[in-house]
Amino acid sequence: MGELKLVVHVPDPQRFEAGLKVSRNFALQMMGKKYDLRILVNYEGVKVLQDFTPFWDLYKEVLNLGGEIFFCETALRSAEISKEKLPEGANTVPSGIVALAEWQKEGFSYVRA
């Protein structure tokens, strides 16, 4: 079996913790195997940045397991959230919906948190 690729989509701030937990569980099950794990936060999901404190430990755990977390720049602008609010280690994409389409074309499986 080749490398598994997973993108977890978080368009709702109330599903951010679930997205992190699903991602952590995937990474833990994949230990010793090749995988690529991405979390995409867009639409209203970016509002988790208004108070990120409750998610910090789980977020860092996912990063330490090799996950990557991306926030949509379009959604950040729409919610009037500065990129300065991004937690350490976070990435951005210009458009979340375009990133999802591109990643699926690259072979990522899609899971909505």
mmCIF file of the C-alpha atoms, coordinates in Angstrom:
data_MODEL
# 
_entry.id   MODEL 
# 
loop_
_atom_site.group_PDB 
_atom_site.id 
_atom_site.type_symbol 
_atom_site.label_atom_id 
_atom_site.label_alt_id 
_atom_site.label_comp_id 
_atom_site.label_asym_id 
_atom_site.label_entity_id 
_atom_site.label_seq_id 
_atom_site.pdbx_PDB_ins_code 
_atom_site.Cartn_x 
_atom_site.Cartn_y 
_atom_site.Cartn_z 
_atom_site.occupancy 
_atom_site.B_iso_or_equiv 
_atom_site.pdbx_formal_charge 
_atom_site.auth_seq_id 
_atom_site.auth_comp_id 
_atom_site.auth_asym_id 
_atom_site.auth_atom_id 
_atom_site.pdbx_PDB_model_num 
ATOM 1   C CA . MET A 1 1   ? 0.000   0.000  0.000  1.00 0.00 ? 1   MET A CA 1 
ATOM 2   C CA . GLY A 1 2   ? 1.290   3.476  -0.842 1.00 0.00 ? 2   GLY A CA 1 
ATOM 3   C CA . GLU A 1 3   ? 1.278   6.600  1.229  1.00 0.00 ? 3   GLU A CA 1 
ATOM 4   C CA . LEU A 1 4   ? -2.104  7.554  2.681  1.00 0.00 ? 4   LEU A CA 1 
ATOM 5   C CA . LYS A 1 5   ? -3.094  11.174 2.304  1.00 0.00 ? 5   LYS A CA 1 
ATOM 6   C CA . LEU A 1 6   ? -5.853  12.707 4.414  1.00 0.00 ? 6   LEU A CA 1 
ATOM 7   C CA . VAL A 1 7   ? -7.326  16.190 4.565  1.00 0.00 ? 7   VAL A CA 1 
ATOM 8   C CA . VAL A 1 8   ? -9.657  16.995 7.457  1.00 0.00 ? 8   VAL A CA 1 
ATOM 9   C CA . HIS A 1 9   ? -11.961 19.911 6.668  1.00 0.00 ? 9   HIS A CA 1 
ATOM 10  C CA . VAL A 1 10  ? -13.093 22.206 9.494  1.00 0.00 ? 10  VAL A CA 1 
ATOM 11  C CA . PRO A 1 11  ? -15.594 24.840 8.278  1.00 0.00 ? 11  PRO A CA 1 
ATOM 12  C CA . ASP A 1 12  ? -17.242 25.242 11.694 1.00 0.00 ? 12  ASP A CA 1 
ATOM 13  C CA . PRO A 1 13  ? -15.428 26.447 14.835 1.00 0.00 ? 13  PRO A CA 1 
ATOM 14  C CA . GLN A 1 14  ? -17.436 24.028 16.978 1.00 0.00 ? 14  GLN A CA 1 
ATOM 15  C CA . ARG A 1 15  ? -15.873 21.123 15.035 1.00 0.00 ? 15  ARG A CA 1 
ATOM 16  C CA . PHE A 1 16  ? -12.233 22.243 15.397 1.00 0.00 ? 16  PHE A CA 1 
ATOM 17  C CA . GLU A 1 17  ? -11.528 20.062 18.430 1.00 0.00 ? 17  GLU A CA 1 
ATOM 18  C CA . ALA A 1 18  ? -13.135 17.072 16.695 1.00 0.00 ? 18  ALA A CA 1 
ATOM 19  C CA . GLY A 1 19  ? -10.963 17.740 13.636 1.00 0.00 ? 19  GLY A CA 1 
ATOM 20  C CA . LEU A 1 20  ? -7.842  17.776 15.776 1.00 0.00 ? 20  LEU A CA 1 
ATOM 21  C CA . LYS A 1 21  ? -8.846  14.541 17.536 1.00 0.00 ? 21  LYS A CA 1 
ATOM 22  C CA . VAL A 1 22  ? -9.646  12.721 14.288 1.00 0.00 ? 22  VAL A CA 1 
ATOM 23  C CA . SER A 1 23  ? -6.307  13.884 12.901 1.00 0.00 ? 23  SER A CA 1 
ATOM 24  C CA . ARG A 1 24  ? -4.411  12.776 16.002 1.00 0.00 ? 24  ARG A CA 1 
ATOM 25  C CA . ASN A 1 25  ? -6.074  9.359  15.898 1.00 0.00 ? 25  ASN A CA 1 
ATOM 26  C CA . PHE A 1 26  ? -5.230  8.944  12.210 1.00 0.00 ? 26  PHE A CA 1 
ATOM 27  C CA . ALA A 1 27  ? -1.582  9.864  12.816 1.00 0.00 ? 27  ALA A CA 1 
ATOM 28  C CA . LEU A 1 28  ? -1.283  7.506  15.778 1.00 0.00 ? 28  LEU A CA 1 
ATOM 29  C CA . GLN A 1 29  ? -2.721  4.628  13.744 1.00 0.00 ? 29  GLN A CA 1 
ATOM 30  C CA . MET A 1 30  ? -0.295  5.388  10.921 1.00 0.00 ? 30  MET A CA 1 
ATOM 31  C CA . MET A 1 31  ? 2.875   5.327  13.026 1.00 0.00 ? 31  MET A CA 1 
ATOM 32  C CA . GLY A 1 32  ? 5.600   3.511  11.124 1.00 0.00 ? 32  GLY A CA 1 
ATOM 33  C CA . LYS A 1 33  ? 3.811   4.043  7.805  1.00 0.00 ? 33  LYS A CA 1 
ATOM 34  C CA . LYS A 1 34  ? 4.000   6.864  5.283  1.00 0.00 ? 34  LYS A CA 1 
ATOM 35  C CA . TYR A 1 35  ? 1.226   9.418  5.486  1.00 0.00 ? 35  TYR A CA 1 
ATOM 36  C CA . ASP A 1 36  ? 0.428   13.025 4.709  1.00 0.00 ? 36  ASP A CA 1 
ATOM 37  C CA . LEU A 1 37  ? -2.052  14.712 7.035  1.00 0.00 ? 37  LEU A CA 1 
ATOM 38  C CA . ARG A 1 38  ? -3.531  18.158 6.543  1.00 0.00 ? 38  ARG A CA 1 
ATOM 39  C CA . ILE A 1 39  ? -6.252  20.054 8.369  1.00 0.00 ? 39  ILE A CA 1 
ATOM 40  C CA . LEU A 1 40  ? -7.960  22.840 6.477  1.00 0.00 ? 40  LEU A CA 1 
ATOM 41  C CA . VAL A 1 41  ? -9.842  25.461 8.484  1.00 0.00 ? 41  VAL A CA 1 
ATOM 42  C CA . ASN A 1 42  ? -12.035 27.763 6.421  1.00 0.00 ? 42  ASN A CA 1 
ATOM 43  C CA . TYR A 1 43  ? -15.390 29.550 6.386  1.00 0.00 ? 43  TYR A CA 1 
ATOM 44  C CA . GLU A 1 44  ? -16.593 30.118 9.981  1.00 0.00 ? 44  GLU A CA 1 
ATOM 45  C CA . GLY A 1 45  ? -13.996 27.659 11.285 1.00 0.00 ? 45  GLY A CA 1 
ATOM 46  C CA . VAL A 1 46  ? -11.364 30.401 11.415 1.00 0.00 ? 46  VAL A CA 1 
ATOM 47  C CA . LYS A 1 47  ? -13.224 31.914 14.361 1.00 0.00 ? 47  LYS A CA 1 
ATOM 48  C CA . VAL A 1 48  ? -11.391 29.429 16.616 1.00 0.00 ? 48  VAL A CA 1 
ATOM 49  C CA . LEU A 1 49  ? -8.564  31.951 16.439 1.00 0.00 ? 49  LEU A CA 1 
ATOM 50  C CA . GLN A 1 50  ? -10.572 34.386 18.549 1.00 0.00 ? 50  GLN A CA 1 
ATOM 51  C CA . ASP A 1 51  ? -9.723  32.208 21.574 1.00 0.00 ? 51  ASP A CA 1 
ATOM 52  C CA . PHE A 1 52  ? -7.259  29.480 20.655 1.00 0.00 ? 52  PHE A CA 1 
ATOM 53  C CA . THR A 1 53  ? -6.179  28.700 24.229 1.00 0.00 ? 53  THR A CA 1 
ATOM 54  C CA . PRO A 1 54  ? -8.450  25.631 24.745 1.00 0.00 ? 54  PRO A CA 1 
ATOM 55  C CA . PHE A 1 55  ? -6.998  23.943 21.645 1.00 0.00 ? 55  PHE A CA 1 
ATOM 56  C CA . TRP A 1 56  ? -3.300  24.666 22.103 1.00 0.00 ? 56  TRP A CA 1 
ATOM 57  C CA . ASP A 1 57  ? -2.149  21.316 23.579 1.00 0.00 ? 57  ASP A CA 1 
ATOM 58  C CA . LEU A 1 58  ? -4.059  19.166 21.091 1.00 0.00 ? 58  LEU A CA 1 
ATOM 59  C CA . TYR A 1 59  ? -2.963  21.419 18.219 1.00 0.00 ? 59  TYR A CA 1 
ATOM 60  C CA . LYS A 1 60  ? 0.716   21.027 19.190 1.00 0.00 ? 60  LYS A CA 1 
ATOM 61  C CA . GLU A 1 61  ? 0.264   17.262 19.506 1.00 0.00 ? 61  GLU A CA 1 
ATOM 62  C CA . VAL A 1 62  ? -1.079  17.052 15.941 1.00 0.00 ? 62  VAL A CA 1 
ATOM 63  C CA . LEU A 1 63  ? 1.835   19.150 14.677 1.00 0.00 ? 63  LEU A CA 1 
ATOM 64  C CA . ASN A 1 64  ? 4.316   16.954 16.541 1.00 0.00 ? 64  ASN A CA 1 
ATOM 65  C CA . LEU A 1 65  ? 2.772   13.886 14.877 1.00 0.00 ? 65  LEU A CA 1 
ATOM 66  C CA . GLY A 1 66  ? 3.483   15.403 11.462 1.00 0.00 ? 66  GLY A CA 1 
ATOM 67  C CA . GLY A 1 67  ? 0.148   17.038 10.718 1.00 0.00 ? 67  GLY A CA 1 
ATOM 68  C CA . GLU A 1 68  ? -0.076  20.372 8.957  1.00 0.00 ? 68  GLU A CA 1 
ATOM 69  C CA . ILE A 1 69  ? -2.782  22.935 9.708  1.00 0.00 ? 69  ILE A CA 1 
ATOM 70  C CA . PHE A 1 70  ? -3.890  25.459 7.111  1.00 0.00 ? 70  PHE A CA 1 
ATOM 71  C CA . PHE A 1 71  ? -6.170  28.458 7.549  1.00 0.00 ? 71  PHE A CA 1 
ATOM 72  C CA . CYS A 1 72  ? -7.994  30.061 4.607  1.00 0.00 ? 72  CYS A CA 1 
ATOM 73  C CA . GLU A 1 73  ? -6.863  33.650 3.953  1.00 0.00 ? 73  GLU A CA 1 
ATOM 74  C CA . THR A 1 74  ? -10.212 34.530 2.359  1.00 0.00 ? 74  THR A CA 1 
ATOM 75  C CA . ALA A 1 75  ? -12.056 33.400 5.488  1.00 0.00 ? 75  ALA A CA 1 
ATOM 76  C CA . LEU A 1 76  ? -9.598  35.249 7.729  1.00 0.00 ? 76  LEU A CA 1 
ATOM 77  C CA . ARG A 1 77  ? -10.268 38.493 5.847  1.00 0.00 ? 77  ARG A CA 1 
ATOM 78  C CA . SER A 1 78  ? -14.014 37.902 5.881  1.00 0.00 ? 78  SER A CA 1 
ATOM 79  C CA . ALA A 1 79  ? -13.970 37.331 9.661  1.00 0.00 ? 79  ALA A CA 1 
ATOM 80  C CA . GLU A 1 80  ? -11.600 40.281 10.119 1.00 0.00 ? 80  GLU A CA 1 
ATOM 81  C CA . ILE A 1 81  ? -9.014  38.099 11.845 1.00 0.00 ? 81  ILE A CA 1 
ATOM 82  C CA . SER A 1 82  ? -5.390  39.128 11.432 1.00 0.00 ? 82  SER A CA 1 
ATOM 83  C CA . LYS A 1 83  ? -2.780  36.577 10.383 1.00 0.00 ? 83  LYS A CA 1 
ATOM 84  C CA . GLU A 1 84  ? -0.974  37.624 13.556 1.00 0.00 ? 84  GLU A CA 1 
ATOM 85  C CA . LYS A 1 85  ? -3.568  35.539 15.458 1.00 0.00 ? 85  LYS A CA 1 
ATOM 86  C CA . LEU A 1 86  ? -2.333  32.357 13.765 1.00 0.00 ? 86  LEU A CA 1 
ATOM 87  C CA . PRO A 1 87  ? -0.752  29.938 16.219 1.00 0.00 ? 87  PRO A CA 1 
ATOM 88  C CA . GLU A 1 88  ? 2.893   29.028 15.797 1.00 0.00 ? 88  GLU A CA 1 
ATOM 89  C CA . GLY A 1 89  ? 3.298   26.367 13.137 1.00 0.00 ? 89  GLY A CA 1 
ATOM 90  C CA . ALA A 1 90  ? 0.101   27.214 11.235 1.00 0.00 ? 90  ALA A CA 1 
ATOM 91  C CA . ASN A 1 91  ? 0.064   27.769 7.484  1.00 0.00 ? 91  ASN A CA 1 
ATOM 92  C CA . THR A 1 92  ? -2.325  29.610 5.217  1.00 0.00 ? 92  THR A CA 1 
ATOM 93  C CA . VAL A 1 93  ? -3.767  29.048 1.768  1.00 0.00 ? 93  VAL A CA 1 
ATOM 94  C CA . PRO A 1 94  ? -5.226  31.841 -0.362 1.00 0.00 ? 94  PRO A CA 1 
ATOM 95  C CA . SER A 1 95  ? -8.520  29.965 -0.867 1.00 0.00 ? 95  SER A CA 1 
ATOM 96  C CA . GLY A 1 96  ? -9.646  27.024 1.229  1.00 0.00 ? 96  GLY A CA 1 
ATOM 97  C CA . ILE A 1 97  ? -12.088 25.666 -1.331 1.00 0.00 ? 97  ILE A CA 1 
ATOM 98  C CA . VAL A 1 98  ? -9.459  25.757 -4.079 1.00 0.00 ? 98  VAL A CA 1 
ATOM 99  C CA . ALA A 1 99  ? -6.939  24.028 -1.792 1.00 0.00 ? 99  ALA A CA 1 
ATOM 100 C CA . LEU A 1 100 ? -9.476  21.276 -1.048 1.00 0.00 ? 100 LEU A CA 1 
ATOM 101 C CA . ALA A 1 101 ? -10.079 20.682 -4.756 1.00 0.00 ? 101 ALA A CA 1 
ATOM 102 C CA . GLU A 1 102 ? -6.353  20.668 -5.549 1.00 0.00 ? 102 GLU A CA 1 
ATOM 103 C CA . TRP A 1 103 ? -5.486  18.327 -2.696 1.00 0.00 ? 103 TRP A CA 1 
ATOM 104 C CA . GLN A 1 104 ? -8.218  15.881 -3.642 1.00 0.00 ? 104 GLN A CA 1 
ATOM 105 C CA . LYS A 1 105 ? -6.862  15.917 -7.197 1.00 0.00 ? 105 LYS A CA 1 
ATOM 106 C CA . GLU A 1 106 ? -3.448  15.052 -5.671 1.00 0.00 ? 106 GLU A CA 1 
ATOM 107 C CA . GLY A 1 107 ? -4.966  11.965 -4.027 1.00 0.00 ? 107 GLY A CA 1 
ATOM 108 C CA . PHE A 1 108 ? -5.966  13.229 -0.573 1.00 0.00 ? 108 PHE A CA 1 
ATOM 109 C CA . SER A 1 109 ? -8.997  11.583 0.967  1.00 0.00 ? 109 SER A CA 1 
ATOM 110 C CA . TYR A 1 110 ? -11.523 14.070 2.330  1.00 0.00 ? 110 TYR A CA 1 
ATOM 111 C CA . VAL A 1 111 ? -13.068 13.925 5.802  1.00 0.00 ? 111 VAL A CA 1 
ATOM 112 C CA . ARG A 1 112 ? -15.270 16.667 7.191  1.00 0.00 ? 112 ARG A CA 1 
ATOM 113 C CA . ALA A 1 113 ? -14.886 17.190 10.920 1.00 0.00 ? 113 ALA A CA 1 
# 
